[in-house]
Amino acid sequence: MPDKIFPYGQGAMFFLLLLSPTLFLSANDWLHALCAGSLCVLLALSWLALAKRLQVRDLWSWIARAPHALRQTIYVILMLCGALYAADTAWCSAVFLTQTALKLWSVWLAALGLLLICWFLAKQGAPALFLWAIPTALAVGLIALLSLVLSFPDWQMPDLSGTFRFSGMMRCTLDGLPILIAFLLFLGFDPALPQGRAIASGGILGTVLTGLTVFRANAVLGAHCARLLTYPAYAAAGVFQVGALARSEILFGSIFFLCLLARIALSIRVLQTAYAALRQK
């Protein structure tokens, strides 16, 4: 297993992370998601530019330069934040899972199962986790795009008046800020492996696909109906059929569930990396 994180893996992980909140977004949040995702891409590219100027390999190596007491404090904070964010994402994912596909499961059992799966996925190391993101992102992107294309004949242009609210954009941005910081911890300057193009491509594709997927809920279900549903993006995927699969939203939900696994696993990897660094003298 290589000890470096390759740019394609970073771009793929960024793509999955930007798509990860799609199932939980309100139908009115499609424009907010586009703006928030664009801001995340800008922040990631700005950090890359700063890292190049400072010759910083990643944020971990930058933290390692801090005085001992400050460095240890940062590691503890990262451990706590990683654990809390992973647990919160696992709980929200388990609630979705038990309300849609596995209705006989306990939410606690589903959340624990997700945490265990992601713990072992993250335990393989950051390079392995980011390599896993490449085929996962390809599968997610192709199926999500196919879902949009097949449902397009059922789209009806909704009323877009009053769609954008600055407060809505800030809410989407702040919701995604913790996982963006977790992602940036593994991002930096490497003259042998330039990362800007991969990060920009993954970020732009993830942002656009998120916005289109949430917008499709309005276009298919109608703005009023979509607002009444807990998971409008998931419900809107049921308007088309793939072969013998009558409930196509199950296929749609499963690919976005992979995005949530990426978010949980990356949070846990932050916890594991911070813990390992904290134990070093």
C-alpha positions in Angstrom: 0.0 0.0 0.0 1.5 3.4 -1.0 2.3 5.8 1.8 1.1 8.8 -0.2 -2.4 10.1 -0.9 -2.7 10.5 -4.7 -4.5 13.5 -6.2 -7.2 11.4 -7.8 -8.0 9.9 -4.4 -8.2 13.4 -2.9 -10.5 14.6 -5.7 -12.7 11.5 -5.4 -13.0 12.0 -1.6 -13.8 15.6 -2.0 -16.5 14.6 -4.5 -18.1 12.1 -2.0 -17.9 14.6 0.9 -19.7 17.3 -1.0 -22.4 14.9 -2.0 -22.8 13.4 1.5 -25.5 15.8 2.8 -27.7 15.5 -0.2 -30.2 13.1 1.4 -30.8 15.5 4.3 -31.1 18.7 2.4 -34.4 20.5 2.1 -35.8 20.8 -1.4 -35.3 24.6 -1.2 -31.6 24.2 -0.5 -30.4 23.4 -4.0 -29.1 26.9 -4.7 -27.7 27.1 -1.1 -25.9 23.8 -1.7 -24.4 25.2 -5.0 -23.1 28.3 -3.3 -21.8 26.4 -0.2 -20.1 23.8 -2.3 -18.5 26.5 -4.5 -17.2 28.2 -1.3 -15.8 24.9 -0.1 -14.0 24.5 -3.4 -12.6 28.0 -3.1 -11.4 27.4 0.4 -9.7 24.1 -0.5 -7.9 25.7 -3.5 -6.9 28.7 -1.3 -5.4 26.3 1.2 -3.5 24.6 -1.6 -2.1 27.9 -2.7 -1.1 28.8 0.9 0.5 25.4 1.4 2.6 25.8 -1.7 3.8 29.2 -0.5 4.7 27.8 2.9 6.0 24.5 1.5 3.6 22.6 3.9 3.0 18.9 3.0 -0.4 18.8 4.8 -2.0 20.4 7.9 -0.8 17.5 10.1 2.8 18.5 9.4 2.0 22.1 10.1 0.5 21.2 13.4 3.6 19.2 14.2 5.6 22.4 14.1 3.7 24.0 16.9 5.0 24.1 20.5 4.5 20.8 22.5 1.6 22.0 24.7 -0.3 23.6 21.9 0.3 20.7 19.6 -1.0 18.2 22.2 -4.1 20.4 22.8 -4.9 20.5 19.1 -4.6 16.7 18.9 -7.0 16.3 21.7 -9.5 18.7 20.2 -9.3 16.9 16.8 -9.9 13.6 18.5 -13.0 14.9 20.3 -14.3 16.6 17.1 -13.7 13.6 15.0 -15.4 11.3 17.4 -18.4 13.6 17.8 -18.8 14.3 14.1 -18.5 10.6 13.2 -21.1 9.7 15.9 -23.5 12.4 14.7 -23.2 11.4 11.1 -23.7 7.7 11.9 -26.8 8.5 14.0 -28.4 10.6 11.2 -27.5 7.9 8.7 -29.0 5.2 10.9 -32.2 7.2 11.3 -32.5 7.5 7.5 -31.7 3.8 7.1 -34.3 2.6 9.6 -37.0 5.0 8.3 -36.5 3.9 4.6 -34.9 0.5 4.0 -34.4 -1.4 7.3 -37.5 -0.5 9.2 -37.2 -3.5 11.6 -33.7 -2.4 12.8 -32.9 -0.5 15.9 -31.4 2.9 15.3 -28.8 2.3 17.9 -27.8 -1.0 16.3 -27.6 0.5 12.8 -25.5 3.4 14.1 -23.1 1.1 15.9 -22.8 -1.1 12.8 -21.9 2.0 10.7 -19.3 3.1 13.1 -17.7 -0.3 13.2 -17.6 -0.6 9.4 -16.1 2.9 9.1 -13.6 2.3 11.9 -12.1 -0.7 10.1 -12.2 1.2 6.8 -10.3 4.1 8.3 -7.9 1.7 10.2 -6.3 0.8 6.9 -4.8 4.3 6.8 -5.5 7.5 4.9 -3.9 6.4 1.6 -6.1 3.3 1.5 -9.2 5.3 2.5 -8.6 7.8 -0.3 -7.9 5.0 -2.8 -11.2 3.4 -1.8 -12.8 6.7 -2.7 -11.8 6.5 -6.4 -14.0 3.5 -7.5 -16.7 4.6 -5.0 -16.9 8.1 -6.5 -17.1 6.6 -10.0 -20.0 4.3 -9.1 -21.8 7.1 -7.2 -21.3 9.7 -10.0 -22.5 7.4 -12.8 -25.6 6.1 -10.9 -26.5 9.6 -9.7 -26.2 11.0 -13.2 -28.2 8.1 -14.7 -30.9 8.8 -12.1 -31.1 12.5 -13.2 -31.2 11.6 -16.9 -33.9 8.9 -16.6 -36.1 11.1 -14.5 -35.7 14.2 -16.7 -38.9 13.6 -18.7 -40.8 14.0 -15.5 -39.3 17.3 -14.6 -41.5 20.4 -14.5 -39.8 23.8 -13.9 -40.8 24.9 -10.4 -41.3 28.5 -9.2 -37.8 29.7 -8.3 -38.8 33.0 -6.7 -37.4 33.5 -3.3 -35.2 30.4 -3.6 -32.0 32.0 -2.3 -31.5 33.1 1.3 -28.1 34.2 2.6 -28.9 32.5 6.0 -29.6 29.3 4.1 -26.3 29.4 2.3 -24.4 30.1 5.6 -26.3 27.2 7.2 -25.2 24.8 4.4 -21.6 26.1 4.6 -21.3 25.8 8.4 -22.9 22.3 8.3 -20.1 21.2 5.9 -17.3 23.1 7.5 -16.2 20.4 10.0 -15.8 17.7 7.3 -14.0 20.2 5.1 -11.5 20.9 7.8 -11.0 17.1 8.3 -10.4 16.8 4.5 -7.9 19.7 4.5 -5.9 18.0 7.2 -4.7 15.6 4.5 -4.3 18.2 1.8 -1.1 20.2 1.1 1.8 20.8 -1.2 3.6 18.1 -3.1 5.7 19.1 -6.1 5.7 15.5 -7.4 1.9 15.2 -7.2 0.1 18.5 -8.0 -3.4 18.3 -6.5 -5.2 21.5 -7.7 -6.8 20.0 -10.8 -8.1 16.9 -9.0 -9.5 19.0 -6.1 -11.1 21.5 -8.5 -12.6 18.7 -10.6 -13.9 16.7 -7.7 -15.3 19.7 -5.9 -17.0 21.2 -9.0 -18.6 17.9 -10.0 -19.7 17.2 -6.5 -21.2 20.7 -6.1 -23.1 20.6 -9.4 -24.4 17.1 -8.8 -25.6 17.9 -5.3 -27.4 21.0 -6.6 -29.1 19.2 -9.5 -30.1 16.3 -7.3 -31.8 18.5 -4.8 -33.3 20.7 -7.5 -34.8 17.5 -9.1 -36.9 17.0 -6.0 -38.6 20.3 -6.7 -38.9 19.6 -10.4 -40.4 16.1 -10.0 -42.4 16.3 -6.8 -43.4 20.0 -6.9 -42.1 22.6 -4.5 -45.0 22.2 -2.0 -44.9 18.4 -1.9 -41.1 18.3 -1.7 -41.1 20.7 1.3 -43.4 18.3 3.2 -41.1 15.3 2.9 -38.2 14.4 5.2 -36.0 13.1 2.5 -37.1 14.8 -0.7 -34.1 13.9 -2.8 -34.6 10.2 -1.9 -38.3 10.3 -2.7 -37.8 12.0 -6.0 -35.6 9.2 -7.3 -38.6 6.9 -7.3 -40.1 8.3 -10.4 -38.2 6.0 -12.7 -37.6 2.3 -12.9 -34.3 0.4 -13.7 -35.1 -3.0 -15.2 -36.8 -5.1 -12.6 -36.0 -2.7 -9.8 -39.4 -1.1 -9.2 -38.2 1.0 -6.3 -35.3 2.8 -7.9 -34.9 5.1 -4.9 -33.3 2.2 -3.0 -30.5 2.1 -5.6 -30.3 5.9 -5.4 -30.2 5.9 -1.6 -27.5 3.3 -1.5 -25.0 5.3 -3.5 -25.5 8.4 -1.4 -25.2 6.2 1.7 -21.6 5.4 0.4 -21.0 9.2 0.6 -22.1 9.2 4.2 -19.7 6.2 4.9 -16.9 8.3 3.4 -17.8 11.2 5.8 -17.9 8.9 8.8 -14.6 7.1 7.9 -12.7 10.3 7.3 -13.9 11.7 10.7 -12.7 8.5 12.3 -9.4 8.7 10.5 -8.9 12.1 11.9 -9.5 10.7 15.4 -7.0 7.8 14.8 -4.3 10.0 13.3 -4.6 12.5 16.1 -4.5 9.8 18.7 -1.3 8.3 17.1 0.3 11.7 17.0 -0.6 12.4 20.6 1.1 9.2 21.8 4.4 10.2 20.1 6.9 11.8 22.4 
